[in-house]
Amino acid sequence: MLRIACAALIVPLLAVPAWAEDAVDRIARTGEVRLALRGDAPPFSSVMPSGEVQGYSVDLCQAVVAELAIALNRAVTPKVVPVTGANRLDTIANGEADLLCEATTYTLSRRERMEFSLITFVTGVVLAVRRDSPLALGFEHELPRRVGVLRGSTAEASLREGLAANPGRSTMVPFDSHESAIDAILSNTIDGYAADREIVLAQMFARGAGDLIAISNQVLSYEPYALALPPGERRLRLIADRALASLYRTGAIRDILNKWFGERAWNDPTVRLVFRLQSIPE
């Protein structure tokens, strides 16, 4: 009977699937973490003429890399995976990179496809128009006739939903980059551009168009940012959250904010509250 019982145990033991390597295991083995970086979303992520990638989200990802090195007790080298506004989410959802370091809005529908860290920033979608447009004084009920959006962004999704619910004279015009949309405003190809406030401001001043473009005081949507990770990578998400929570608890996040936004961001009580609520203890 003992022999039969032991033989019966062999089948389920053999049927156990092989151990699957997760991102943390792979990083521990190779010493390399893949950072998906986008070059056209300053001040969150941009590429310098020298080829160096920099920005607020990039600095946060560097903090995660440092935390990985501590957790794994080995050197960890970041490998840049270039992405665009169009392919960034698929790159993470397909596991082609470990962290998405740019201006990524955290939504529940996106969380069906990937993991998200603690919230890293809060902003809102505003409308950018030419300063000589009547809409520079504000808009009450109707958007401009031709409204630009970044293809694949939450602004595009929100605007598409709003136009479907309230059909009117407005038409949505998708763009593949913020730069091309700002150029379209300046050339009167579109009447307005709906995008996240900090990105619009950065694009305006990068082009010296601060006197030519105005942004609305009305906020069209709430945009909480976070670092995105591949689906199922719970251990990597915990390491990312540990790095971010430490920045929030110690107040080191203020220096990073001031570096990229000046005192304006830290003086925003909503931004400070977000960090305070996420100062999670060890």
C-alpha positions as CSV (number, residue, x, y, z in Angstrom):
1,M,0.0,0.0,0.0
2,L,2.8,2.4,0.8
3,R,4.4,1.7,-2.6
4,I,1.1,2.4,-4.4
5,A,0.5,5.7,-2.4
6,C,4.0,6.9,-3.3
7,A,3.5,6.1,-6.9
8,A,0.3,8.0,-6.9
9,L,2.1,11.1,-5.7
10,I,4.5,11.1,-8.6
11,V,2.0,12.3,-11.2
12,P,0.9,15.5,-9.4
13,L,4.5,16.3,-8.6
14,L,5.6,16.0,-12.2
15,A,2.6,18.1,-13.2
16,V,3.8,21.1,-11.2
17,P,4.7,23.9,-13.7
18,A,8.2,25.1,-14.0
19,W,9.1,28.1,-11.8
20,A,8.6,31.3,-13.7
21,E,11.2,34.1,-13.5
22,D,9.6,37.5,-12.7
23,A,11.2,40.9,-13.4
24,V,13.0,41.1,-10.1
25,D,14.5,37.7,-10.6
26,R,15.6,38.7,-14.1
27,I,17.1,42.0,-12.8
28,A,18.9,40.1,-10.1
29,R,20.4,37.7,-12.6
30,T,21.4,40.2,-15.3
31,G,21.9,43.4,-13.3
32,E,19.9,45.3,-15.8
33,V,16.5,47.1,-15.5
34,R,14.7,48.3,-18.6
35,L,13.3,51.9,-18.4
36,A,10.8,52.9,-21.0
37,L,11.5,56.6,-21.7
38,R,9.7,59.1,-23.9
39,G,11.6,62.1,-25.3
40,D,8.7,64.5,-25.9
41,A,7.0,65.0,-22.5
42,P,9.1,67.6,-20.6
43,P,9.4,68.3,-17.8
44,F,8.6,64.7,-17.0
45,S,10.7,63.0,-19.7
46,S,12.7,64.5,-22.5
47,V,15.9,63.9,-24.5
48,M,18.7,66.4,-24.5
49,P,20.8,67.2,-27.7
50,S,23.5,65.1,-26.1
51,G,21.2,62.1,-26.0
52,E,20.8,62.2,-22.3
53,V,17.2,61.5,-21.0
54,Q,16.1,63.7,-18.1
55,G,12.9,64.8,-16.3
56,Y,10.9,64.5,-13.1
57,S,9.7,61.0,-13.8
58,V,13.2,60.0,-14.9
59,D,14.5,61.1,-11.5
60,L,11.8,59.0,-9.8
61,C,12.7,56.0,-11.8
62,Q,16.4,56.5,-10.9
63,A,15.3,56.3,-7.2
64,V,13.6,53.0,-8.0
65,V,16.8,51.7,-9.6
66,A,18.7,52.7,-6.4
67,E,16.2,50.8,-4.3
68,L,16.5,47.8,-6.5
69,A,20.3,47.8,-6.0
70,I,19.7,47.8,-2.2
71,A,17.1,45.1,-2.3
72,L,19.2,42.8,-4.6
73,N,22.5,43.7,-3.0
74,R,24.1,44.2,-6.4
75,A,24.8,46.9,-9.0
76,V,21.8,47.6,-11.2
77,T,22.2,49.3,-14.6
78,P,19.3,51.0,-16.3
79,K,18.8,50.2,-20.0
80,V,16.8,52.8,-22.0
81,V,13.9,51.5,-24.0
82,P,12.7,54.4,-26.2
83,V,8.9,54.8,-26.5
84,T,6.4,57.2,-28.0
85,G,3.0,58.4,-26.9
86,A,1.4,55.8,-29.2
87,N,3.3,52.7,-28.1
88,R,4.3,53.4,-24.5
89,L,1.4,51.5,-22.9
90,D,1.7,48.5,-25.1
91,T,5.4,48.3,-24.4
92,I,4.7,47.9,-20.7
93,A,1.6,45.7,-21.1
94,N,3.7,43.3,-23.2
95,G,6.5,43.2,-20.7
96,E,9.1,44.8,-23.1
97,A,10.2,47.2,-20.4
98,D,10.1,47.2,-16.5
99,L,9.1,50.8,-15.7
100,L,7.5,53.5,-17.7
101,C,9.1,56.8,-16.8
102,E,7.1,59.7,-18.3
103,A,3.8,61.5,-17.9
104,T,1.5,58.5,-17.4
105,T,-2.0,58.9,-16.0
106,Y,-3.1,56.2,-13.7
107,T,-6.6,54.9,-14.6
108,L,-8.6,51.8,-13.6
109,S,-9.0,50.8,-17.3
110,R,-5.3,50.9,-17.7
111,R,-4.8,49.0,-14.5
112,E,-6.6,46.1,-16.2
113,R,-3.5,45.8,-18.4
114,M,-0.6,46.7,-16.1
115,E,0.5,47.6,-12.6
116,F,0.9,51.1,-11.2
117,S,3.0,52.6,-8.5
118,L,2.0,55.1,-5.8
119,I,0.8,58.4,-7.4
120,T,3.8,60.5,-8.4
121,F,2.1,63.8,-9.4
122,V,-1.4,65.3,-10.0
123,T,-2.4,67.7,-12.7
124,G,-5.3,68.3,-15.1
125,V,-6.1,68.7,-18.7
126,V,-6.4,72.3,-19.9
127,L,-7.1,73.9,-23.2
128,A,-4.3,75.8,-25.0
129,V,-5.4,78.4,-27.6
130,R,-3.8,81.3,-29.4
131,R,-3.7,84.3,-27.2
132,D,-5.6,86.4,-29.8
133,S,-8.5,83.8,-29.8
134,P,-11.8,84.8,-28.0
135,L,-11.4,81.5,-26.1
136,A,-8.3,82.9,-24.4
137,L,-10.8,84.6,-22.1
138,G,-12.3,81.3,-21.2
139,F,-15.1,79.1,-22.5
140,E,-18.4,78.3,-20.9
141,H,-20.2,75.5,-22.8
142,E,-18.6,74.8,-26.1
143,L,-15.1,73.7,-27.0
144,P,-13.4,75.2,-30.1
145,R,-14.3,73.8,-33.5
146,R,-11.0,72.0,-34.0
147,V,-9.6,70.5,-30.8
148,G,-6.2,68.7,-30.9
149,V,-5.4,65.9,-28.5
150,L,-2.4,63.5,-28.2
151,R,-3.2,60.2,-29.7
152,G,-3.7,57.5,-27.1
153,S,-3.9,59.9,-24.2
154,T,-6.6,60.2,-21.5
155,A,-7.4,63.6,-22.9
156,E,-8.3,61.9,-26.2
157,A,-10.5,59.4,-24.4
158,S,-12.3,62.0,-22.3
159,L,-12.9,64.3,-25.2
160,R,-14.2,61.5,-27.4
161,E,-16.6,60.5,-24.7
162,G,-17.7,64.0,-24.1
163,L,-18.3,64.7,-27.9
164,A,-20.3,61.4,-28.2
165,A,-22.5,62.4,-25.3
166,N,-23.0,66.0,-26.5
167,P,-22.6,66.2,-30.3
168,G,-21.8,69.7,-31.4
169,R,-19.7,71.7,-33.7
170,S,-16.3,70.5,-32.3
171,T,-14.1,68.0,-34.1
172,M,-11.2,66.1,-32.5
173,V,-7.9,66.2,-34.2
174,P,-5.4,63.5,-33.0
175,F,-1.6,64.3,-33.0
176,D,1.4,62.0,-32.5
177,S,3.4,64.5,-30.4
178,H,2.8,67.6,-28.3
179,E,5.3,69.5,-30.4
180,S,3.3,69.0,-33.6
181,A,0.1,70.1,-31.8
182,I,1.6,73.3,-30.5
183,D,2.9,74.1,-34.0
184,A,-0.7,73.5,-35.3
185,I,-2.0,76.1,-32.8
186,L,0.5,78.6,-33.9
187,S,-0.3,78.0,-37.6
188,N,-4.1,78.1,-37.0
189,T,-4.4,74.6,-38.2
190,I,-6.4,73.8,-35.0
191,D,-8.3,76.1,-32.6
192,G,-7.1,74.6,-29.4
193,Y,-5.2,71.7,-27.8
194,A,-6.3,69.7,-24.8
195,A,-3.4,68.3,-22.8
196,D,-2.0,68.1,-19.3
197,R,-1.2,71.6,-17.9
198,E,2.5,71.1,-17.1
199,I,3.3,69.6,-20.5
200,V,1.5,72.4,-22.3
201,L,3.4,75.0,-20.3
202,A,6.8,73.3,-21.0
203,Q,6.0,73.1,-24.8
204,M,5.0,76.8,-24.9
205,F,8.1,78.1,-23.3
206,A,10.4,75.7,-25.1
207,R,9.1,77.3,-28.3
208,G,9.2,80.9,-27.0
209,A,5.5,81.0,-27.5
210,G,4.5,82.2,-24.0
211,D,3.2,85.5,-25.5
212,L,1.3,83.7,-28.3
213,I,-0.5,80.9,-26.5
214,A,-2.8,81.1,-23.5
215,I,-4.2,78.3,-21.4
216,S,-7.6,78.0,-19.9
217,N,-8.3,78.4,-16.2
218,Q,-10.9,75.6,-16.5
219,V,-9.6,72.1,-15.8
220,L,-11.2,69.5,-18.1
221,S,-10.2,66.4,-16.1
222,Y,-8.2,65.1,-13.1
223,E,-4.9,63.4,-14.1
224,P,-3.1,61.4,-11.4
225,Y,0.3,60.3,-12.6
226,A,2.2,57.1,-11.6
227,L,5.0,54.8,-12.8
228,A,3.6,51.9,-14.9
229,L,4.9,48.4,-14.6
230,P,4.1,45.1,-16.5
231,P,1.1,43.1,-15.3
232,G,1.6,40.8,-12.4
233,E,5.0,42.3,-11.3
234,R,4.0,42.7,-7.7
235,R,7.5,42.4,-6.2
236,L,8.8,45.1,-8.6
237,R,5.8,47.3,-7.7
238,L,6.6,46.9,-4.0
239,I,10.2,48.0,-4.5
240,A,9.0,51.0,-6.6
241,D,6.5,52.0,-3.9
242,R,9.2,51.6,-1.2
243,A,11.4,54.1,-3.1
244,L,8.6,56.6,-3.7
245,A,7.2,56.4,-0.1
246,S,10.7,57.1,1.2
247,L,11.0,60.2,-0.9
248,Y,7.6,61.3,0.4
249,R,8.3,60.6,4.1
250,T,11.7,62.3,4.2
251,G,10.6,65.3,2.1
252,A,13.2,64.6,-0.5
253,I,10.4,64.8,-3.1
254,R,10.4,68.6,-2.6
255,D,13.9,69.0,-4.0
256,I,12.9,66.9,-7.1
257,L,9.8,69.0,-7.6
258,N,11.6,72.3,-7.3
259,K,14.2,71.1,-9.7
260,W,11.6,70.6,-12.5
261,F,8.7,72.9,-11.6
262,G,10.1,75.5,-9.2
263,E,8.3,76.3,-6.0
264,R,4.9,76.4,-7.8
265,A,4.3,72.6,-7.6
266,W,5.2,72.4,-3.9
267,N,3.0,75.4,-3.1
268,D,0.0,73.5,-4.6
269,P,-1.8,72.1,-1.5
270,T,-3.3,69.3,-3.5
271,V,0.2,68.1,-4.5
272,R,1.5,68.3,-1.0
273,L,-1.6,66.4,0.3
274,V,-1.1,63.6,-2.2
275,F,2.5,63.1,-1.0
276,R,1.5,63.3,2.7
277,L,-1.2,60.7,2.3
278,Q,1.2,58.3,0.6
279,S,4.1,58.7,3.1
280,I,3.6,55.0,4.0
281,P,5.7,53.7,6.8
282,E,8.0,50.6,6.5
